[in-house]
Amino acid sequence: MNPRQKAELLQIAGGRVEFDSPMTRRTTFRVGGNADALCEMHDLEDLCRILPYLVRENIPYLVIGRGSNLLVRDGGIRGVVILLSGALSQIHSKSPDGSEILAGAGLSIVDLLTGCRKRGLSGLEFLAGIPGTVGGAVAMNAGAFGDEIGAWVRELRLVDPRGEVHVIHRSRLTFSYRTLDMEKGAVIAQVAFRMNLENEKSIVEKISGCLKRRKASQPLEYPSAGSVFRNPVNDYAGRLIEQAGLKGKCIGGAMISDRHANFIITQAGASAADILALIDEARNAVMKTAGITLKLEIRVVGDPADLDTAERWDDLSL
Ligand SMILES: Cc1cc2nc3c(=O)[nH]c(=O)nc-3n(C[C@H](O)[C@H](O)[C@H](O)COP(=O)(O)OP(=O)(O)OC[C@H]3O[C@@H](n4cnc5c(N)ncnc54)[C@H](O)[C@@H]3O)c2cc1C
């Protein structure tokens, strides 16, 4: 990014720009290099201004939530990382009977569930313990305990790369296992959910039940990005990795959890390269022992540490 672009970015983002921003602070794996710039967008107008600017200037961009499903390579991100906050992280009641809410994509899942509980709205409790945002959860069609967020979405407000806002009803959305079909470069700004009315006590019980089940099976005390691989049809990636004998396997500062083999956990000093090496090892071992190709659930973005600058602008690999 050249000095003119840096100055223009500061102006467009109202000063809320951090240059050379460490992605270790923005991802739950706590690894990865720096992004050229990280911009905080506070409202729809901000988004509608910045996206066409970045497209026009040929600057790659990536919107993130809490980075809880992201592995940023050690060379960092050439381009702009966009965070949503302010009006894009608030929650409002939408329908007269109160059963519909509108949530900003930057709202954390914790705050979404608190807002639902206070309004006596039930349905999304299965998300308890997922450390992401509404936008990240909808983009990933996050799910747990047999339910998925897509089933509760009534409509999305999206900003496309040209800066145009679209309201898309659920009948035109295609959710599938950990994905939502969306135009490349589009950003989810707000999400309307249709929920069930229920008393607060029963909602609290459901949330604590989900949290208890998570704590029993997941290594939540260590940095991770949750499940690394998608579950193959009729099987579990964790079971296959365990069967391949890789529970507890370490490379550098990363380890295949000995509690849940589909989690890779990290300690201080771990690199993205350590995690990628474990991913390769798990894939190869499962192919050898079960003949199954594991597919990634986490999204890998950014540059390897040793890529030369000319190639770097090519991809934000989403
Ligand atoms: C301990 C732990 C447990 C987890 N358990 C679960 C689980 O049970 N089920 C599950 O499904 N996941 C789970 N996850 C993974 C992760 O938390 C979810 O996928 C979460 O929904 C990602 O949200 P995020 O805001 O962190 O998204 P990020 O990781 O920041 O982004 C994920 C993807 O969404 C895109 N994205 C983010 N925001 C937007 C937006 N506004 N518009 C368009 N695209 C956007 C990003 O570009 C990226 O491609 C777990 C993770 C951890 C660390």
The ligand as an SDF file (V2000), in Angstrom:
LIG
                    3D

 53 58  0  0  0  0  0  0  0  0999 V2000
  -13.0530  -23.1110   21.2430 C   0  0  0  0  0  0  0  0  0  0  0  0
  -13.7870  -23.0260   19.9190 C   0  0  0  0  0  0  0  0  0  0  0  0
  -14.9560  -23.7280   19.7420 C   0  0  0  0  0  0  0  0  0  0  0  0
  -15.6510  -23.6480   18.5260 C   0  0  0  0  0  0  0  0  0  0  0  0
  -16.8010  -24.3570   18.3830 N   0  0  0  0  0  0  0  0  0  0  0  0
  -17.4850  -24.2710   17.2140 C   0  0  0  0  0  0  0  0  0  0  0  0
  -18.7180  -25.0070   17.0450 C   0  0  0  0  0  0  0  0  0  0  0  0
  -19.1900  -25.6740   17.9410 O   0  0  0  0  0  0  0  0  0  0  0  0
  -19.3360  -24.8970   15.8580 N   0  0  0  0  0  0  0  0  0  0  0  0
  -18.8670  -24.1300   14.8310 C   0  0  0  0  0  0  0  0  0  0  0  0
  -19.5110  -24.0670   13.7660 O   0  0  0  0  0  0  0  0  0  0  0  0
  -17.7020  -23.4360   14.9630 N   0  0  0  0  0  0  0  0  0  0  0  0
  -17.0090  -23.4890   16.1190 C   0  0  0  0  0  0  0  0  0  0  0  0
  -15.8410  -22.7980   16.2610 N   0  0  0  0  0  0  0  0  0  0  0  0
  -15.2840  -22.0520   15.0940 C   0  0  0  0  0  0  0  0  0  0  0  0
  -15.6830  -20.5610   15.0510 C   0  0  0  0  0  0  0  0  0  0  0  0
  -15.8340  -20.0410   16.3460 O   0  0  0  0  0  0  0  0  0  0  0  0
  -16.9530  -20.3260   14.2650 C   0  0  0  0  0  0  0  0  0  0  0  0
  -16.8020  -20.7120   12.9140 O   0  0  0  0  0  0  0  0  0  0  0  0
  -17.3660  -18.8480   14.3070 C   0  0  0  0  0  0  0  0  0  0  0  0
  -18.6570  -18.7340   13.8360 O   0  0  0  0  0  0  0  0  0  0  0  0
  -16.4330  -17.9410   13.5070 C   0  0  0  0  0  0  0  0  0  0  0  0
  -16.7870  -16.6130   13.8510 O   0  0  0  0  0  0  0  0  0  0  0  0
  -15.7400  -15.4310   13.7660 P   0  0  0  0  0  0  0  0  0  0  0  0
  -16.5070  -14.1730   13.9640 O   0  0  0  0  0  0  0  0  0  0  0  0
  -14.5990  -15.6610   14.6790 O   0  0  0  0  0  0  0  0  0  0  0  0
  -15.3010  -15.5380   12.2500 O   0  0  0  0  0  0  0  0  0  0  0  0
  -13.8080  -15.4310   11.6660 P   0  0  0  0  0  0  0  0  0  0  0  0
  -13.0220  -16.6020   12.1120 O   0  0  0  0  0  0  0  0  0  0  0  0
  -13.2630  -14.0830   11.9390 O   0  0  0  0  0  0  0  0  0  0  0  0
  -14.1210  -15.5600   10.1170 O   0  0  0  0  0  0  0  0  0  0  0  0
  -14.5490  -16.8090    9.5970 C   0  0  0  0  0  0  0  0  0  0  0  0
  -14.9390  -16.6080    8.1350 C   0  0  0  0  0  0  0  0  0  0  0  0
  -16.1010  -15.7900    8.0740 O   0  0  0  0  0  0  0  0  0  0  0  0
  -15.8570  -14.6410    7.2620 C   0  0  0  0  0  0  0  0  0  0  0  0
  -16.5930  -13.5190    7.8570 N   0  0  0  0  0  0  0  0  0  0  0  0
  -16.4910  -13.0610    9.1340 C   0  0  0  0  0  0  0  0  0  0  0  0
  -17.3190  -12.0240    9.3040 N   0  0  0  0  0  0  0  0  0  0  0  0
  -17.9280  -11.8080    8.1200 C   0  0  0  0  0  0  0  0  0  0  0  0
  -18.8780  -10.8560    7.6510 C   0  0  0  0  0  0  0  0  0  0  0  0
  -19.3810   -9.9030    8.4360 N   0  0  0  0  0  0  0  0  0  0  0  0
  -19.2780  -10.9200    6.3470 N   0  0  0  0  0  0  0  0  0  0  0  0
  -18.7800  -11.8710    5.5210 C   0  0  0  0  0  0  0  0  0  0  0  0
  -17.8820  -12.8050    5.9160 N   0  0  0  0  0  0  0  0  0  0  0  0
  -17.4670  -12.7660    7.1920 C   0  0  0  0  0  0  0  0  0  0  0  0
  -14.3550  -14.4360    7.3050 C   0  0  0  0  0  0  0  0  0  0  0  0
  -13.8990  -13.7110    6.1740 O   0  0  0  0  0  0  0  0  0  0  0  0
  -13.8730  -15.8780    7.3220 C   0  0  0  0  0  0  0  0  0  0  0  0
  -13.8840  -16.4040    6.0320 O   0  0  0  0  0  0  0  0  0  0  0  0
  -15.1350  -22.8570   17.4710 C   0  0  0  0  0  0  0  0  0  0  0  0
  -13.9430  -22.1480   17.6680 C   0  0  0  0  0  0  0  0  0  0  0  0
  -13.2710  -22.2270   18.8790 C   0  0  0  0  0  0  0  0  0  0  0  0
  -12.0000  -21.4330   19.0660 C   0  0  0  0  0  0  0  0  0  0  0  0
  1  2  1  0
  2  3  1  0
  2 52  2  0
  3  4  2  0
  4  5  1  0
  4 50  1  0
  5  6  2  0
  6  7  1  0
  6 13  1  0
  7  8  2  0
  7  9  1  0
  9 10  1  0
 10 11  2  0
 10 12  1  0
 12 13  2  0
 13 14  1  0
 14 15  1  0
 14 50  1  0
 15 16  1  0
 16 17  1  0
 16 18  1  0
 18 19  1  0
 18 20  1  0
 20 21  1  0
 20 22  1  0
 22 23  1  0
 23 24  1  0
 24 25  2  0
 24 26  1  0
 24 27  1  0
 27 28  1  0
 28 29  2  0
 28 30  1  0
 28 31  1  0
 31 32  1  0
 32 33  1  0
 33 34  1  0
 33 48  1  0
 34 35  1  0
 35 36  1  0
 35 46  1  0
 36 37  1  0
 36 45  1  0
 37 38  2  0
 38 39  1  0
 39 40  1  0
 39 45  2  0
 40 41  1  0
 40 42  2  0
 42 43  1  0
 43 44  2  0
 44 45  1  0
 46 47  1  0
 46 48  1  0
 48 49  1  0
 50 51  2  0
 51 52  1  0
 52 53  1  0
M  END
$$$$
